[in-house]
Amino acid sequence: MGAQMENWHFPARYDQSYLPDPDSPYWFPHRETMDPQERDAAVLVRLREVMEYAYSTSTFYRTKWDAAGVKPADITSFEAFEQVPVVTKAEMRESQANHPPFGDYLCCDSSEIHHIHGTSGTTGAPTAFAIGRRDWEVIADNHARILWGMGVRPGDTVFVAALFSLYLGSWGALAGAERLHCRVLPFGAGAQGMTARAVTWLARTKPKAFYATPSYALRLAEVAESEGIDPREFGLQVMFFSGEPGASVPAVRKAIEDAFGATVIDCGTMAEMTPFMSASATAGTPDGMLLWQDIVWHEVCDPDSFRTVPYGSEGTPVYTHLERTSQPMIRLASNDLTRWVLEDNPCGRTYPKLPDGVYGRIDDMIHIRGENVYPTEVDNYLRGVSGYGGEHQIVVRRTGSMDEMIVRAETTHPAGQRDAFERDTGSGLQSLLGVRVTFESVDANTLERAEHKSRRVVDEREHTKR
């Protein structure tokens, strides 16, 4: 079965000069449209190969699996694979603390490392992501393939408006676009005044494709409009996003589409799982995210047992690399939340799908008075309210023994004419969330804007002694 799949090898080997037929919507027509059961059979063999490689090259995996009584040869079914214990971020940090700088799950010689990225370390010790030179070429191929599925073609200009630092999103988008033989404008983000300069460069270069976070795209539209420029004048056709929920949140998605007149594509898993674009929508299936199961094996699991949940159910994604040889992740627990389905996709690809994208993290979910509140629910609701000013903040605090939620939102209504807006919006939020909400309005352009990722939740209970 695997022999029928284009360039199906481990370790992966791709022809760096290959490009598909310009008229084909597919990079690898057979791999992308084959019977999913046949693909899964080939993937099962690959999972065993990846585990054998990691077991022989990593004391981290060897020790972990020996303790669990799991051997690579035991993986003869997906049910058996679900017995493999998940990897957590805490384990990775511990491994790197004990075996600096890359941990004892590196699986290759340190001389092979080509790129080093990582977490910022603002809330603790940073985690280093080490990517080998051959792996970086494979990642570029994977991302080029997914960009092709989005409708990006050789010669198109791709504008990358994300941080070029430890953050892997910008670099992954750049690598894929370069491999696709695109013109790339690695503009960056985050510096003071940079968004206004981005408006100038977008108007000047009129790129076809644009990469950023969803919140930054909304900020960009605000800045352009404040300078008297319609963002549609940039001529963008494809806008692809990662780094935070948003591009699959209906109201956020619509706001971006309305502002720029472009197709909005949601993509992205985790930096540790680069090629992180392995979950991505396509030009033919622009809603949600397809799971490109021959690049990374995606499971959606019960967050307690880490057993796969049926299609149609909600769970937490668990990821396994199928082609990485440097720091391969095997059943990495994401702590995210999503729902998956297996249905006919308009683009013809036979992959499972996350119809709502990845809509939050388990640890971002707000627990208040016995209810679970997702910040994306508040975002989606407010963007559908007439008079919403474009930004909001959620504050959770403890008063005595009770928790309370305050939603503070900007409005375009002038002071003295906000009673109905505050009353109706507060009541609507309370009905939606099922908890008491104190709603406050503030003038437009009062709250801080995101120059990269949004930070809208302030949980003051973290600083309150019980």
Secondary structure, DSSP 8 states (H G I E B T S, - for coil): -GGGSTT--SS----TT----TT-S-SSHHHHHS-HHHHHHHHHHHHHHHHHHHHHH-HHHHHHHHHHT--GGG-SSHHHHTTS--B-HHHHHHHHHHSTTT-TT--S-GGGEEEEEE---TTSS--EEEEEHHHHHHHHHHHHHHHHHHT--TT-EEEE-S--SS-HHHHHHHHHHHHTT-EEE-----STTHHHHHHHHHHHH--SEEEE-HHHHHHHHHHHHHTT--GGGG---EEEE-SSS-TTSHHHHHHHHHHH-SEEEEB---GGGSSGGGEE--SSS-SSEEE-TTTEEEEEE-TTT--B--TT-EEEEEEEESS--SS--EEEE--EEEE-B----TT-----EETT-EEEETTTSEEETTEEE-HHHHHHHHTTSTTEEEEEEEEEEEETTEEEEEEEEEESS-TTS-HHHHHHHHHHHHHHHSS-EEEEEEETT-S---SSS---EEEGGGGS--
